[in-house]
Amino acid sequence: MSIKGRIFGTVVGAAGLAAAAGAVGIARQNRIIGNRAAGERVEFGELRSPRRVVVTDDAVDLHVEIDDPADFGAPVPADDDLTLVFVHGYSLNLDCWHFQRAAYRGQARTVFFDQRSHGRSGRSDEDHCTIEQLGHDLRRVIEDTVPGRCVVVGHSMGGMSVISLAEHHPDLFGDKVLGAALISTTAGGLDPGRILFPMVPLGLGGRFVGRAVRTLDRGHRVVDLARSWGHAVADVFTDRYAFGTDQVPASHVEFVYSMLNATPFAVVADFYPAFATLDNFDHLEALSRVPTAIICGTEDKITSVGHSRKLHSRIPGSSLLECEGAGHMVLLERHKEVTAELDDLISLAQARGVR
């Protein structure tokens, strides 16, 4: 088994899991369990639902897709059924949740959206390309798409968005938001150079890479052209830095590369400064009010496993799943383990919802 450890913060948390399972069984006689192999039968990028638009506080149109169980032959969900809201990472888009989306189709109501300036969403001005703003955007998505209560799931920058939501809208946690998953992410202390240029030696990010990004942004169209020319080289770096081993299927590497390459360098540059100033470890209290699952790969070269361990230590009652040998894209590389952990999180959140 590729899981290094699942660590629960307290004995109370473990006891709560047993109690939660009983409460869910009595109240619903069922449990949401994702079909963990479903995504393997569908090509990457083919899972689609009709476009919806959520307008942010500063009038940016966010591209949203909702998978309702009734659209896939399941019963119409009740108003109090949980909605799962998925938030993608830096330079990716909603398609990165391929395996989780396939797993929960027909099992739960799920919401996917492209963060501002990413994917099919509208372009943001540079001043609003901040982690704080992403937390406000997530609040708007929840307000506009979740009829009852929800679990929020964030990967990388998406996890930072969830943490920002907890900082700026703590009143939602325990009321509207009943659970959270933080995957391959951090609340601060990140060398930003590891996000953009992982091959640069640790410690050069703020000094060297920051200047490089500003310089390259002035000629971003040339950079975008060069990126397309360097496809073969980029595939190698994607394989090395997004995944933990060289055993990942080539289709996974190409899929991640396609998302990265589709993000204009100007967007990459707009968000880059936000990582250098990120410092939210003192704003995690709201996450301790709800079941919180922290998931990471032990070979993550972008947000190393130490960040997840620190989050776990700062969020009482949280669980920590370390996937041995997996990299930053653990949601693809070890999708079955990730989905299984989300199943447990959803059960805990369901139990809170029926109290």
C-alpha positions in Angstrom: 0.0 0.0 0.0 1.4 3.4 -1.0 0.1 5.3 2.1 2.7 6.2 4.6 0.3 7.2 7.3 -3.1 8.4 8.3 -2.7 10.4 11.5 -5.7 11.7 13.5 -5.1 14.7 15.7 -6.8 13.4 18.8 -8.5 10.4 20.3 -11.7 12.4 20.4 -11.4 12.7 16.6 -11.2 9.0 16.2 -14.2 8.5 18.5 -16.1 11.1 16.6 -15.5 9.0 13.4 -17.2 6.0 14.9 -20.1 8.1 16.2 -20.4 9.8 12.9 -20.7 6.6 11.0 -23.5 5.5 13.3 -25.4 8.7 12.9 -25.2 8.6 9.2 -26.3 5.0 9.1 -29.4 5.8 11.2 -30.3 9.0 9.4 -29.7 8.0 5.8 -29.0 4.3 5.5 -26.3 5.1 2.9 -22.9 6.6 2.5 -21.3 8.4 -0.4 -18.5 6.3 -1.7 -16.8 7.4 -4.9 -16.4 5.0 -7.8 -12.6 5.1 -7.7 -12.0 3.5 -11.1 -14.6 5.5 -13.0 -12.1 8.1 -14.3 -9.9 5.4 -15.9 -12.7 4.7 -18.4 -13.0 8.4 -19.6 -10.5 10.5 -21.5 -9.0 13.5 -19.8 -11.0 16.6 -20.5 -14.2 14.9 -21.6 -16.2 15.3 -18.3 -18.3 18.3 -19.0 -21.6 19.9 -17.7 -23.4 23.0 -19.0 -21.6 26.3 -18.3 -22.8 28.4 -15.5 -21.4 31.8 -14.4 -20.8 33.2 -11.0 -19.9 36.9 -10.9 -17.3 37.9 -8.3 -17.3 41.0 -6.2 -15.1 42.8 -8.8 -17.2 41.7 -11.7 -15.1 38.8 -13.0 -17.1 35.9 -14.6 -16.2 32.6 -13.1 -16.8 29.5 -15.3 -18.7 26.9 -13.2 -19.9 23.4 -13.9 -22.2 21.4 -11.6 -22.8 17.7 -11.7 -26.2 16.9 -10.2 -26.9 13.3 -9.4 -30.3 13.5 -11.1 -28.5 14.2 -14.4 -26.9 10.8 -14.2 -29.9 8.7 -13.3 -29.7 9.1 -9.5 -32.5 10.4 -7.3 -32.9 14.2 -7.0 -30.8 15.3 -4.0 -32.6 16.7 -1.0 -32.0 20.3 0.0 -29.9 19.2 3.0 -27.7 16.9 1.0 -24.0 17.9 0.9 -22.5 19.6 -2.1 -18.8 19.0 -2.8 -17.0 22.1 -4.1 -13.6 21.5 -5.8 -11.0 24.3 -6.1 -8.0 23.8 -8.5 -4.4 25.0 -8.2 -2.1 27.5 -9.9 -1.9 27.4 -13.7 -4.4 24.4 -13.8 -8.1 24.4 -14.4 -11.2 22.4 -13.2 -10.3 19.5 -15.4 -7.5 18.5 -12.9 -10.2 16.9 -10.8 -10.9 14.3 -13.5 -10.7 11.2 -11.3 -12.6 12.7 -8.4 -15.3 14.1 -10.7 -15.8 10.8 -12.3 -15.9 9.0 -8.9 -18.7 11.1 -7.5 -20.9 11.5 -10.6 -24.3 10.2 -9.6 -23.2 9.8 -6.0 -23.1 13.5 -4.8 -23.8 17.0 -6.0 -20.4 18.4 -7.1 -19.3 21.9 -8.1 -16.2 22.7 -10.2 -15.0 26.1 -11.3 -12.1 27.7 -12.9 -10.4 30.3 -10.7 -10.1 33.8 -12.0 -7.9 34.2 -15.0 -7.6 30.4 -15.3 -9.4 28.1 -17.8 -12.6 29.4 -19.1 -13.1 32.1 -16.4 -12.7 35.8 -17.1 -9.4 37.6 -16.8 -8.7 39.5 -13.6 -6.8 42.7 -13.2 -3.4 42.3 -11.6 -4.4 44.0 -8.3 -7.0 41.3 -7.6 -4.7 38.3 -8.3 -4.3 37.7 -4.6 -5.0 34.7 -2.3 -7.4 36.9 -0.2 -9.4 37.6 -3.4 -9.5 33.9 -4.2 -11.1 33.3 -0.8 -13.8 35.9 -1.5 -14.4 34.3 -4.9 -14.9 30.9 -3.2 -17.4 32.5 -0.9 -19.4 33.8 -4.0 -19.3 30.3 -5.6 -20.6 28.7 -2.4 -23.4 31.4 -2.1 -24.5 31.0 -5.7 -24.2 27.2 -6.2 -24.8 25.5 -2.8 -28.4 25.2 -1.8 -27.7 23.5 1.6 -24.3 22.8 3.1 -21.0 21.8 1.6 -17.5 20.3 1.8 -14.7 22.3 0.2 -11.8 20.5 -1.4 -8.7 22.5 -2.6 -5.5 21.5 -4.3 -2.3 23.7 -4.1 -3.4 27.3 -4.7 -7.0 26.0 -4.3 -6.1 24.9 -0.8 -4.8 28.4 -0.2 -8.2 29.6 -1.4 -9.9 27.4 1.2 -7.6 28.7 3.9 -8.3 32.3 2.8 -12.1 31.5 3.1 -11.5 30.3 6.6 -9.6 33.5 7.5 -11.9 36.0 5.9 -15.3 34.2 6.3 -14.9 32.1 9.4 -18.6 32.3 10.1 -19.3 29.8 7.2 -17.4 27.0 9.0 -19.7 24.8 11.0 -22.7 26.4 9.4 -22.5 26.4 5.6 -19.2 24.6 5.3 -19.2 21.2 7.2 -15.8 19.9 6.0 -12.6 20.8 4.2 -9.8 19.0 2.4 -6.4 20.6 1.9 -4.3 18.8 -0.8 -0.7 19.5 -1.5 -0.9 23.0 -0.1 0.4 25.4 2.6 -0.6 28.5 4.6 2.8 30.2 4.2 6.6 29.9 4.4 6.7 28.8 0.7 9.8 29.6 -1.4 7.8 30.9 -4.5 10.6 29.9 -6.8 9.6 26.2 -6.2 6.2 26.9 -7.8 7.4 28.5 -11.0 10.9 27.1 -11.5 11.4 24.1 -9.3 14.7 23.5 -10.9 16.1 26.7 -9.3 18.1 25.9 -6.1 16.0 26.5 -2.9 16.4 30.0 -1.6 16.8 31.7 -4.9 13.1 32.1 -5.5 12.5 35.4 -3.9 15.7 37.0 -5.2 16.4 35.5 -8.6 13.0 34.2 -9.8 11.1 37.3 -8.8 13.3 39.4 -11.1 13.1 36.8 -13.8 9.3 36.8 -13.7 9.0 40.5 -14.0 11.4 40.6 -16.9 9.7 37.7 -18.7 6.3 39.2 -18.2 7.2 42.2 -20.3 7.6 39.9 -23.2 4.9 37.3 -22.2 3.8 36.6 -25.8 7.3 35.6 -26.7 7.4 33.4 -23.6 4.2 31.7 -24.6 5.5 31.0 -28.0 8.7 29.6 -26.6 6.7 27.4 -24.2 5.0 25.8 -27.2 8.3 25.2 -29.0 9.8 23.6 -25.9 7.0 21.0 -25.5 9.4 18.0 -25.3 11.6 19.7 -22.7 8.5 20.9 -20.7 7.1 17.3 -20.7 10.3 16.2 -18.9 10.1 18.9 -16.3 6.3 18.3 -15.8 7.0 14.6 -15.2 9.9 15.3 -12.8 8.3 18.1 -10.7 4.5 17.3 -10.8 4.8 13.6 -10.0 6.8 11.6 -7.5 8.0 8.8 -9.7 8.7 8.0 -13.3 6.1 5.3 -13.3 3.2 7.7 -14.0 1.5 7.1 -17.4 2.5 9.4 -20.2 -1.1 10.5 -20.6 -1.0 11.9 -17.1 2.1 14.0 -17.8 0.7 15.2 -21.1 -2.6 16.1 -19.4 -0.9 18.3 -16.7 1.4 19.9 -19.3 -1.7 20.8 -21.5 -3.2 22.7 -18.5 0.0 24.4 -17.6 0.7 25.4 -21.2 -2.9 26.8 -21.7 -2.3 29.3 -18.9 -0.8 32.5 -20.4 2.5 33.5 -18.8 1.0 36.9 -18.0 -1.5 35.1 -15.7 1.4 33.2 -14.1 3.2 36.4 -13.5 0.1 38.2 -12.0 -0.3 35.6 -9.3 3.3 34.9 -8.6 3.8 37.7 -6.0 1.0 36.3 -3.9 3.0 33.3 -2.9 6.0 35.3 -1.6 3.8 37.2 0.9 1.6 34.3 2.0 1.5 33.9 5.8 -1.8 32.5 7.1 -0.7 29.9 9.6 -2.2 32.1 12.4 -5.6 32.1 10.7 -6.6 28.4 10.7 -8.9 28.4 13.7 -12.1 28.1 11.6 -10.9 24.9 10.0 -10.7 23.2 13.5 -14.5 23.6 13.8 -15.1 21.1 11.0 -13.6 17.8 9.9 -10.5 18.7 7.9 -8.4 16.2 5.9 -4.9 17.1 4.9 -3.4 15.1 2.0 0.0 15.2 0.4 2.7 13.2 -1.3 6.0 12.6 0.4 7.9 13.5 -2.8 6.1 16.7 -3.4 8.8 19.1 -4.9 6.5 22.1 -4.9 4.8 22.2 -1.5 6.8 19.7 0.4 5.3 17.3 2.9 6.6 19.5 5.8 3.9 22.1 4.9 1.1 19.5 5.3 2.6 18.3 8.6 2.7 21.9 9.8 -1.0 22.4 8.8 -1.9 19.2 10.6 -0.1 20.4 13.8 -2.0 23.8 13.6 -5.5 22.4 13.0 -6.7 20.4 16.0 -8.6 17.3 15.1 -7.4 17.3 11.5 -6.3 14.1 9.8 -3.1 13.7 7.7 -2.7 11.3 4.8 0.8 11.0 3.4 1.0 9.1 0.1 4.4 7.5 0.0 6.4 8.4 -3.1 3.7 10.7 -4.6 4.3 14.2 -5.9 2.4 17.5 -6.1 -0.3 16.1 -8.4 -1.2 13.4 -5.9 -4.9 13.8 -6.9 -4.0 12.2 -10.2 -1.0 10.0 -9.2 -2.8 8.4 -6.2 -6.4 9.2 -7.1 -7.8 6.1 -5.4 -6.2 6.9 -2.1 -7.2 10.5 -2.3 -10.9 9.7 -3.1 -11.0 7.1 -0.3 -9.8 9.9 2.1 -12.5 12.2 0.8 -15.1 9.5 1.3 -14.2 9.4 5.0 -14.3 13.2 5.2 -17.7 13.3 3.6 -19.0 10.8 6.1 -17.8 13.0 9.0 -19.4 16.0 7.4 -22.7 14.2 6.8 -22.8 13.2 10.5 -22.4 16.9 11.5 -25.3 17.7 9.2 -27.8 15.4 10.8 -27.1 16.4 14.4 
